[in-house]
Amino acid sequence: TLRKPISQSSMADWASKNLNMHTQGIFRRRISISNMLSWNGGSIKKPMLITSNRTIKKEACEMFKLVQSYMGDRQTRMDRNHVALVTVTKCWSTQGLRDELYIQLIRQTTDNTCYRSLAWGWELMAISLAFFSPSPKFQSYLEGYIYRHLDSDEKIAQHIKDLKNKKITKSRKKRKQNTEDEGLPISTYAKYCYRKLQKVAVTGGKKGLRKPTVEEITHARNAILTPSLFGSSLEEIMLRQQDMYPENKLPWVQTQLSQQVLALGGEQTEGIFRIPGDIDEVNALKLQVDQWKIPNSLSDPNIPASLLKLWYRELEEPVIPQQFYKECISNYENPDAAVAVVQLLPELNRLVLCYLIHFLQIFAQPSNVGRTKMDVNNLAMVMAPNCLRCQSDDPRVIFENTRKEMSFLRMLIVHLDTSFVKGLV
């Protein structure tokens, strides 16, 4: 659900307090906020946002050139993938540059008369949101900017036409007037960025020590049009696999990762699902899975186990949909009522949940618990947050419900008959 973000007047107020106002001409006249936030064909001599950090002051000006290079407004010998990689790596490594990049992209996608450049600016924003979020204080400003472009295609086309009909500045006269419609509609980028911003603000973007790679950049770009198997809805995932696995009743990613955990001896591995796999290896496996591949080189069951947990956790709507949440935590001590809730779920959710419970029941067998040290209580504790989501912001409610969520999942592991799942894919 898209919530309406801050108003235009609040955005203007934020800009007046946080923009590092630039000057021009021999009398060093201050540039207006609207000019500060309009497309610029030249370079900048200081950051867009106020900062006292010397490194950021220097890097910000270099980064502006990279943004212009990616958008095709500045010549470079690097290909666009490499430009994106350098830009994203700078911001991923230096937190203080992230808001600076987003405000530069806002500037270069405002009053931009070249549609191709405009589309590439939005594309770079979408790629960046796959790796890092803006700071909490800047998030609402960026959200407001993106929100204004959700249904803006006609307005943008008219605005570009109007800008061209006006007397344009020398710097824009020099610019190649390549205005053929290249790229997706801007609203497509905006809708993707809006959803991505909501998620990355919670998850925090790419984790681990390994720097971003060209493969990850390509993957982030492709995700704009082809949704990832992670962070989508169950329905979207099933629709995507229709061509490749039309007979499958369950998401390919769920069954494949589950089978990998077992194939690598996960049911005999101490701390399975509790001990996380190496984050960089999990990220690498995620890239492969998103291309419908499972590598043969896996040896640690904690890697697919961690990715499987991530897949459940990142589903757009949890396996147990939100409208059943209250019923679940009301029946956390009643086995029959807990099982009855499962029968009420939509068919796809019911199958996915039953497959998960059947999978966990393998680990709950006493012969396996002796090795894994993960009894039914531990399994319920690590898996409940991936199946149920409390919507409250009250820490006391969250704390109280966490206990009930665990107990509800424990009821299912102990009492739910999942024998029909055997052999189901």
VODOGU-312348 format. One record per residue (C-alpha): x, y, z. Coordinates in nm, 4 decimals, padded with zeros to 6 digits. Layout:
+----------+----------+----------+
|       xx |       yy |       zz |
+----------+----------+----------+
|        X |        Y |        Z |
...
+----------+----------+----------+
END
This chain:
+----------+----------+----------+
|       xx |       yy |       zz |
+----------+----------+----------+
|  00.0000 |  00.0000 |  00.0000 |
|  00.1368 |  00.3410 | -00.0974 |
|  00.1084 |  00.5921 |  00.1826 |
|  00.0986 |  00.9586 |  00.0905 |
|  00.4315 |  01.1117 |  00.1926 |
|  00.5201 |  01.4651 |  00.3014 |
|  00.3672 |  01.7637 |  00.1226 |
|  00.5433 |  01.9852 | -00.1292 |
|  00.5684 |  02.2710 |  00.1229 |
|  00.7420 |  02.0370 |  00.3727 |
|  00.9818 |  01.9297 |  00.0982 |
|  01.0613 |  02.2950 |  00.0179 |
|  01.1178 |  02.3599 |  00.3887 |
|  01.3549 |  02.0600 |  00.4108 |
|  01.5471 |  02.1811 |  00.1046 |
|  01.5891 |  02.5346 |  00.2431 |
|  01.7426 |  02.3929 |  00.5644 |
|  01.9658 |  02.1245 |  00.4146 |
|  02.0790 |  02.2386 |  00.0690 |
|  02.4329 |  02.3764 |  00.0475 |
|  02.3375 |  02.6866 | -00.1546 |
|  02.5687 |  02.7384 | -00.4539 |
|  02.6729 |  03.0726 | -00.6029 |
|  02.7483 |  03.1889 | -00.9567 |
|  02.9023 |  03.4816 | -01.1464 |
|  03.1725 |  03.7255 | -01.0401 |
|  02.9453 |  03.8685 | -00.7694 |
|  02.8877 |  03.5147 | -00.6290 |
|  02.5113 |  03.5462 | -00.6312 |
|  02.3292 |  03.2629 | -00.4592 |
|  02.1450 |  03.0265 | -00.6905 |
|  01.7760 |  02.9825 | -00.6096 |
|  01.6507 |  02.6520 | -00.4662 |
|  01.4604 |  02.5782 | -00.7889 |
|  01.7790 |  02.6250 | -00.9948 |
|  01.9763 |  02.4188 | -00.7433 |
|  01.7266 |  02.1407 | -00.8061 |
|  01.7123 |  02.1633 | -01.1870 |
|  01.9182 |  01.9728 | -01.4424 |
|  02.2710 |  02.1067 | -01.4785 |
|  02.5024 |  02.0383 | -01.7741 |
|  02.8119 |  02.1770 | -01.6013 |
|  03.0091 |  02.0563 | -01.3012 |
|  02.9608 |  02.1510 | -00.9359 |
|  03.2309 |  02.2920 | -00.7091 |
|  03.0816 |  02.1856 | -00.3775 |
|  02.8314 |  01.9273 | -00.2468 |
|  02.4574 |  01.9710 | -00.2862 |
|  02.3969 |  01.9032 |  00.0839 |
|  02.5531 |  02.0823 |  00.3808 |
|  02.8454 |  01.8842 |  00.5246 |
|  03.1641 |  01.9491 |  00.7210 |
|  03.3269 |  01.6211 |  00.6125 |
|  03.6250 |  01.6973 |  00.3836 |
|  03.6183 |  01.3573 |  00.2121 |
|  03.2516 |  01.3986 |  00.1234 |
|  03.3124 |  01.7545 | -00.0016 |
|  03.5712 |  01.6228 | -00.2464 |
|  03.3952 |  01.2999 | -00.3434 |
|  03.0573 |  01.4708 | -00.4017 |
|  03.1908 |  01.6775 | -00.6936 |
|  03.3490 |  01.3694 | -00.8541 |
|  03.0288 |  01.1751 | -00.8027 |
|  02.8283 |  01.4420 | -00.9856 |
|  03.0460 |  01.3784 | -01.2921 |
|  02.9758 |  01.0044 | -01.2602 |
|  02.6001 |  01.0718 | -01.2466 |
|  02.6289 |  01.2867 | -01.5608 |
|  02.8350 |  01.0115 | -01.7291 |
|  02.5772 |  00.7436 | -01.6487 |
|  02.2970 |  00.9628 | -01.7822 |
|  02.4873 |  01.0294 | -02.1062 |
|  02.5329 |  01.4007 | -02.0324 |
|  02.9118 |  01.3790 | -02.0004 |
|  03.1531 |  01.1857 | -02.2182 |
|  03.3457 |  00.9013 | -02.0571 |
|  03.5516 |  00.6031 | -02.1669 |
|  03.3921 |  00.3788 | -01.9055 |
|  03.0841 |  00.1758 | -01.9986 |
|  02.7664 |  00.2529 | -01.8045 |
|  02.7894 | -00.0665 | -01.5978 |
|  03.1314 |  00.0382 | -01.4707 |
|  03.0143 |  00.3959 | -01.4039 |
|  02.7251 |  00.2573 | -01.1967 |
|  02.9608 |  00.0211 | -01.0126 |
|  03.2047 |  00.3013 | -00.9178 |
|  02.9165 |  00.5284 | -00.8073 |
|  02.7363 |  00.2637 | -00.6030 |
|  03.0604 |  00.1380 | -00.4423 |
|  03.1530 |  00.4922 | -00.3298 |
|  02.8171 |  00.5342 | -00.1546 |
|  02.8018 |  00.1778 | -00.0220 |
|  03.1453 |  00.2279 |  00.1390 |
|  03.0868 |  00.5862 |  00.2609 |
|  02.7500 |  00.6348 |  00.4288 |
|  02.7737 |  01.0156 |  00.4142 |
|  02.7650 |  01.0118 |  00.0334 |
|  02.4307 |  00.8317 |  00.0018 |
|  02.1968 |  01.1282 |  00.0530 |
|  02.4280 |  01.3346 | -00.1695 |
|  02.3844 |  01.0857 | -00.4552 |
|  02.0058 |  01.0822 | -00.4185 |
|  01.9790 |  01.4638 | -00.4146 |
|  02.2077 |  01.4807 | -00.7225 |
|  01.9798 |  01.2336 | -00.9025 |
|  01.6754 |  01.4402 | -00.8002 |
|  01.8463 |  01.7471 | -00.9503 |
|  01.9435 |  01.5768 | -01.2769 |
|  01.5952 |  01.4275 | -01.3285 |
|  01.4214 |  01.7633 | -01.2785 |
|  01.3590 |  01.9907 | -01.5817 |
|  01.5630 |  01.7501 | -01.7944 |
|  01.4793 |  01.8012 | -02.1638 |
|  01.6320 |  01.4732 | -02.2874 |
|  01.4074 |  01.1739 | -02.2272 |
|  01.6874 |  00.9191 | -02.2570 |
|  01.9009 |  01.1010 | -01.9995 |
|  01.5974 |  01.1333 | -01.7722 |
|  01.5224 |  00.7593 | -01.7934 |
|  01.8856 |  00.6702 | -01.7213 |
|  01.8849 |  00.8986 | -01.4160 |
|  01.5821 |  00.7142 | -01.2782 |
|  01.7481 |  00.3845 | -01.3651 |
|  02.0558 |  00.4783 | -01.1588 |
|  01.8276 |  00.5687 | -00.8673 |
|  01.6599 |  00.2262 | -00.8917 |
|  01.9987 |  00.0501 | -00.9009 |
|  02.1243 |  00.2502 | -00.6005 |
|  01.8190 |  00.1584 | -00.3926 |
|  01.9141 | -00.2085 | -00.4326 |
|  02.2352 | -00.1410 | -00.2348 |
|  02.1638 |  00.1274 |  00.0272 |
|  01.8883 |  00.3394 |  00.1736 |
|  01.8924 |  00.7168 |  00.2265 |
|  01.9333 |  00.8393 |  00.5832 |
|  01.6113 |  00.8466 |  00.7907 |
|  01.6052 |  01.2295 |  00.7756 |
|  01.6286 |  01.2287 |  00.3944 |
|  01.3968 |  00.9336 |  00.3322 |
|  01.0712 |  01.1317 |  00.3472 |
|  01.2085 |  01.3931 |  00.1024 |
|  01.3112 |  01.1251 | -00.1494 |
|  00.9816 |  00.9451 | -00.0970 |
|  00.7929 |  01.2661 | -00.1716 |
|  00.9916 |  01.3198 | -00.4915 |
|  00.9328 |  00.9662 | -00.6169 |
|  00.5636 |  00.9779 | -00.5198 |
|  00.5075 |  01.2827 | -00.7423 |
|  00.6231 |  01.0777 | -01.0421 |
|  00.4051 |  00.7688 | -00.9942 |
|  00.1514 |  00.8806 | -01.2582 |
|  00.3493 |  01.1504 | -01.4305 |
|  00.4166 |  01.0324 | -01.7866 |
|  00.1844 |  01.2763 | -01.9657 |
|  00.2948 |  01.5657 | -01.7453 |
|  00.6628 |  01.4859 | -01.8064 |
|  00.6148 |  01.4690 | -02.1855 |
|  00.4327 |  01.8044 | -02.1812 |
|  00.6884 |  01.9581 | -01.9446 |
|  00.9790 |  01.8565 | -02.1721 |
|  00.7920 |  02.0064 | -02.4690 |
|  00.7297 |  02.3322 | -02.2815 |
|  01.0920 |  02.3577 | -02.1684 |
|  01.2118 |  02.3153 | -02.5254 |
|  00.9760 |  02.5831 | -02.6521 |
|  01.1175 |  02.8298 | -02.4006 |
|  01.4411 |  03.0152 | -02.4588 |
|  01.6978 |  02.7624 | -02.3330 |
|  02.0368 |  02.8430 | -02.1844 |
|  02.3651 |  02.8128 | -02.3741 |
|  02.4662 |  02.5055 | -02.1794 |
|  02.1486 |  02.3331 | -02.2984 |
|  02.1952 |  02.4515 | -02.6572 |
|  02.5266 |  02.2676 | -02.6652 |
|  02.3554 |  01.9509 | -02.5559 |
|  02.2695 |  01.6894 | -02.8158 |
|  01.8962 |  01.7105 | -02.8685 |
|  01.8517 |  01.3352 | -02.8731 |
|  01.5019 |  01.3267 | -02.7349 |
|  01.3676 |  01.0103 | -02.8858 |
|  01.1724 |  00.8108 | -02.6329 |
|  01.4282 |  00.5586 | -02.5135 |
|  01.3773 |  00.3532 | -02.2020 |
|  01.0705 |  00.2758 | -01.9968 |
|  00.7984 |  00.5226 | -01.8963 |
|  00.9194 |  00.7264 | -01.5979 |
|  00.6224 |  00.6039 | -01.3909 |
|  00.7568 |  00.2458 | -01.4252 |
|  01.0860 |  00.3529 | -01.2672 |
|  00.9055 |  00.5605 | -01.0032 |
|  00.6755 |  00.2742 | -00.8977 |
|  00.9712 |  00.0384 | -00.8715 |
|  01.1765 |  00.2969 | -00.6749 |
|  00.8847 |  00.3645 | -00.4415 |
|  00.8440 | -00.0013 | -00.3494 |
|  01.2200 | -00.0499 | -00.3273 |
|  01.2565 |  00.2523 | -00.0972 |
|  00.9939 |  00.1121 |  00.1421 |
|  01.1837 | -00.2176 |  00.1609 |
|  01.5410 | -00.0907 |  00.1757 |
|  01.4464 |  00.1531 |  00.4553 |
|  01.3614 | -00.1554 |  00.6655 |
|  01.6220 | -00.4073 |  00.5470 |
|  01.9118 | -00.1620 |  00.5106 |
|  02.0367 | -00.2756 |  00.1681 |
|  02.3375 | -00.4912 |  00.0805 |
|  02.5190 | -00.6425 |  00.3785 |
|  02.8551 | -00.8160 |  00.4109 |
|  03.2161 | -00.7147 |  00.3507 |
|  03.2371 | -00.7915 | -00.0206 |
|  03.2009 | -00.4793 | -00.2338 |
|  02.9279 | -00.4545 | -00.4999 |
|  03.0004 | -00.6411 | -00.8244 |
|  02.9119 | -00.5822 | -01.1911 |
|  02.6839 | -00.8899 | -01.1698 |
|  02.4917 | -00.7286 | -00.8834 |
|  02.4620 | -00.4022 | -01.0802 |
|  02.3214 | -00.5921 | -01.3814 |
|  02.0871 | -00.7852 | -01.1541 |
|  01.9627 | -00.4630 | -00.9906 |
|  01.8924 | -00.3105 | -01.3334 |
|  01.7127 | -00.6208 | -01.4610 |
|  01.4956 | -00.6296 | -01.1481 |
|  01.3223 | -00.3070 | -01.2606 |
|  01.1418 | -00.5021 | -01.5335 |
|  01.1795 | -00.8592 | -01.4080 |
|  01.0898 | -00.8760 | -01.0386 |
|  01.3263 | -01.0726 | -00.8181 |
|  01.2200 | -01.4038 | -00.6652 |
|  01.2933 | -01.2252 | -00.3365 |
|  01.0623 | -00.9521 | -00.2114 |
|  00.7796 | -01.0381 | -00.4537 |
|  00.4373 | -01.1821 | -00.3765 |
|  00.3739 | -01.5587 | -00.3968 |
|  00.1386 | -01.4972 | -00.6903 |
|  00.4052 | -01.3023 | -00.8837 |
|  00.6619 | -01.5754 | -00.8208 |
|  00.4266 | -01.8492 | -00.9445 |
|  00.3433 | -01.6396 | -01.2521 |
|  00.7138 | -01.5962 | -01.3308 |
|  00.7848 | -01.9684 | -01.3127 |
|  00.4825 | -02.0598 | -01.5273 |
|  00.6912 | -02.0886 | -01.8459 |
|  00.9755 | -02.2875 | -01.6920 |
|  00.7897 | -02.5071 | -01.4435 |
|  00.4213 | -02.5055 | -01.5461 |
|  00.3433 | -02.8226 | -01.3475 |
|  00.4825 | -02.6963 | -01.0166 |
|  00.2336 | -02.6302 | -00.7403 |
|  00.4962 | -02.4651 | -00.5174 |
|  00.7531 | -02.1878 | -00.5710 |
|  01.0679 | -02.3356 | -00.7290 |
|  01.2875 | -02.1238 | -00.5001 |
|  01.1211 | -02.2697 | -00.1875 |
|  01.1535 | -02.6346 | -00.2874 |
|  01.5056 | -02.6030 | -00.4320 |
|  01.6548 | -02.4269 | -00.1301 |
|  01.4804 | -02.6673 |  00.1091 |
|  01.6163 | -02.9674 | -00.0816 |
|  01.9659 | -02.8136 | -00.0824 |
|  01.9626 | -02.7816 |  00.2973 |
|  01.8783 | -03.1527 |  00.3262 |
|  02.1179 | -03.2605 |  00.0486 |
|  02.4065 | -03.0922 |  00.2358 |
|  02.3159 | -03.2685 |  00.5624 |
|  02.1386 | -02.9777 |  00.7286 |
|  01.9320 | -03.2079 |  00.9515 |
|  02.2607 | -03.3273 |  01.1065 |
|  02.4206 | -02.9804 |  01.1383 |
|  02.4390 | -02.8200 |  01.4806 |
|  02.2622 | -02.4813 |  01.5001 |
|  02.0969 | -02.5092 |  01.1571 |
|  01.8708 | -02.2033 |  01.0959 |
|  02.0168 | -02.0400 |  01.4081 |
|  02.3787 | -01.9997 |  01.2913 |
|  02.3827 | -01.7708 |  00.9853 |
|  02.5751 | -01.8631 |  00.6713 |
|  02.8549 | -01.6357 |  00.5471 |
|  02.6696 | -01.3239 |  00.4274 |
|  02.8785 | -01.2772 |  00.1109 |
|  02.8209 | -01.6391 |  00.0101 |
|  02.4482 | -01.5996 |  00.0814 |
|  02.4428 | -01.2885 | -00.1416 |
|  02.6247 | -01.4805 | -00.4176 |
|  02.3762 | -01.7703 | -00.3953 |
|  02.0867 | -01.5238 | -00.4050 |
|  02.2128 | -01.3875 | -00.7386 |
|  02.2336 | -01.7413 | -00.8787 |
|  01.8880 | -01.8423 | -00.7546 |
|  01.7399 | -01.5303 | -00.9133 |
|  01.8700 | -01.6665 | -01.2433 |
|  01.7058 | -02.0054 | -01.1736 |
|  02.0396 | -02.1715 | -01.0990 |
|  02.1617 | -02.3772 | -00.8038 |
|  02.5437 | -02.4110 | -00.8092 |
|  02.7072 | -02.7502 | -00.7510 |
|  02.9810 | -02.5981 | -00.5387 |
|  02.7764 | -02.5546 | -00.2181 |
|  02.9152 | -02.7348 |  00.0866 |
|  02.7759 | -02.5491 |  00.3904 |
|  02.4035 | -02.6129 |  00.4569 |
|  02.3868 | -02.2835 |  00.6518 |
|  02.4151 | -02.0932 |  00.3193 |
|  02.0886 | -02.2233 |  00.1589 |
|  01.9260 | -02.2298 |  00.5068 |
|  01.9992 | -01.8573 |  00.5565 |
|  01.8756 | -01.7737 |  00.2059 |
|  01.5588 | -01.9772 |  00.2590 |
|  01.4823 | -01.7803 |  00.5771 |
|  01.5494 | -01.4581 |  00.3849 |
|  01.3090 | -01.5639 |  00.1078 |
|  01.0262 | -01.6219 |  00.3576 |
|  01.1066 | -01.3009 |  00.5450 |
|  01.1187 | -01.0815 |  00.2325 |
|  00.7915 | -01.2013 |  00.0777 |
|  00.5794 | -00.8978 | -00.0062 |
|  00.3035 | -01.0432 |  00.2083 |
|  00.3935 | -01.3069 |  00.4677 |
|  00.3115 | -01.6752 |  00.4108 |
|  00.0300 | -01.6306 |  00.6631 |
| -00.1451 | -01.3202 |  00.5227 |
| -00.2057 | -01.0216 |  00.7451 |
| -00.5827 | -01.0725 |  00.7737 |
| -00.5227 | -01.4032 |  00.9584 |
| -00.2693 | -01.2597 |  01.2046 |
| -00.5127 | -01.1926 |  01.4905 |
| -00.6639 | -01.5381 |  01.4579 |
| -00.3185 | -01.6939 |  01.4810 |
| -00.2106 | -01.5167 |  01.7979 |
| -00.5539 | -01.5738 |  01.9547 |
| -00.5151 | -01.9508 |  01.9072 |
| -00.1518 | -01.9910 |  02.0022 |
| -00.2326 | -02.2491 |  02.2732 |
| -00.5126 | -02.4363 |  02.0969 |
| -00.3858 | -02.7084 |  01.8566 |
| -00.7204 | -02.7677 |  01.6830 |
| -00.7866 | -02.3963 |  01.6318 |
| -00.4316 | -02.3402 |  01.5058 |
| -00.4707 | -02.6205 |  01.2490 |
| -00.8132 | -02.4808 |  01.1517 |
| -00.6547 | -02.1428 |  01.0662 |
| -00.4287 | -02.3167 |  00.8117 |
| -00.7332 | -02.4612 |  00.6330 |
| -00.8754 | -02.1081 |  00.5944 |
| -00.5699 | -01.9741 |  00.4079 |
| -00.5776 | -01.9135 |  00.0305 |
| -00.4760 | -02.2337 | -00.1522 |
| -00.1263 | -02.1178 | -00.2539 |
| -00.0448 | -01.9859 |  00.0956 |
| -00.1754 | -02.3083 |  00.2497 |
|  00.0477 | -02.5228 |  00.0275 |
|  00.3565 | -02.3058 |  00.0881 |
|  00.2994 | -02.3065 |  00.4653 |
|  00.2341 | -02.6826 |  00.4777 |
|  00.5527 | -02.7470 |  00.2796 |
|  00.7481 | -02.5334 |  00.5289 |
|  00.5943 | -02.7108 |  00.8300 |
|  00.6627 | -03.0520 |  00.6728 |
|  01.0236 | -02.9418 |  00.6206 |
|  01.0566 | -02.8265 |  00.9844 |
|  00.8994 | -03.1518 |  01.1084 |
|  01.2003 | -03.3374 |  00.9621 |
|  01.4316 | -03.1315 |  01.1850 |
|  01.2018 | -03.1758 |  01.4861 |
|  01.2498 | -03.5553 |  01.4876 |
|  01.4313 | -03.6600 |  01.8091 |
|  01.7108 | -03.8365 |  01.6134 |
|  01.7933 | -03.5066 |  01.4371 |
|  01.7471 | -03.2795 |  01.7403 |
|  02.0290 | -03.4703 |  01.9140 |
|  02.2664 | -03.3492 |  01.6395 |
|  02.1274 | -03.0034 |  01.5551 |
|  02.0436 | -02.8957 |  01.9144 |
|  01.7388 | -02.7333 |  01.7481 |
|  01.4252 | -02.8707 |  01.9137 |
|  01.0716 | -02.7723 |  01.8207 |
|  01.0867 | -02.4615 |  02.0428 |
|  01.4079 | -02.3394 |  01.8803 |
|  01.2751 | -02.4076 |  01.5305 |
|  00.9546 | -02.2144 |  01.6092 |
|  01.1590 | -01.9271 |  01.7549 |
|  01.3788 | -01.8792 |  01.4441 |
|  01.1002 | -01.9354 |  01.1882 |
|  00.7976 | -01.7559 |  01.3390 |
|  00.9217 | -01.4027 |  01.2437 |
|  00.9495 | -01.5205 |  00.8814 |
|  00.5876 | -01.6382 |  00.8661 |
|  00.3964 | -01.3838 |  01.0745 |
|  00.4384 | -01.0053 |  01.0852 |
|  00.3173 | -00.7909 |  01.3705 |
|  00.1947 | -00.4537 |  01.2395 |
|  00.2092 | -00.2706 |  01.5707 |
|  00.4777 | -00.0102 |  01.6477 |
|  00.4356 | -00.0535 |  02.0235 |
|  00.7416 | -00.2417 |  02.1628 |
|  00.5284 | -00.4006 |  02.4361 |
|  00.2767 | -00.5375 |  02.1852 |
|  00.5594 | -00.6652 |  01.9616 |
|  00.7289 | -00.8343 |  02.2583 |
|  00.4067 | -00.9951 |  02.3798 |
|  00.3068 | -01.1109 |  02.0309 |
|  00.6501 | -01.2581 |  01.9572 |
|  00.5881 | -01.5206 |  02.2251 |
|  00.2438 | -01.5980 |  02.0801 |
|  00.3769 | -01.6207 |  01.7232 |
|  00.6384 | -01.8744 |  01.8355 |
|  00.3804 | -02.0773 |  02.0245 |
|  00.1435 | -02.0778 |  01.7233 |
|  00.4156 | -02.2083 |  01.4907 |
|  00.5131 | -02.4682 |  01.7509 |
|  00.1510 | -02.5922 |  01.7523 |
|  00.1680 | -02.6402 |  01.3751 |
|  00.5028 | -02.8244 |  01.3824 |
|  00.3689 | -03.0640 |  01.6467 |
|  00.0064 | -03.1078 |  01.5345 |
| -00.0354 | -03.0245 |  01.1620 |
| -00.0715 | -03.3270 |  00.9334 |
|  00.1495 | -03.2530 |  00.6318 |
|  00.1816 | -03.6071 |  00.4930 |
|  00.0135 | -03.4977 |  00.1660 |
|  00.3150 | -03.2713 |  00.0914 |
|  00.5562 | -03.5635 |  00.0290 |
|  00.6660 | -03.5568 | -00.3333 |
|  00.4918 | -03.2239 | -00.3995 |
|  00.6883 | -02.9685 | -00.6010 |
+----------+----------+----------+
END
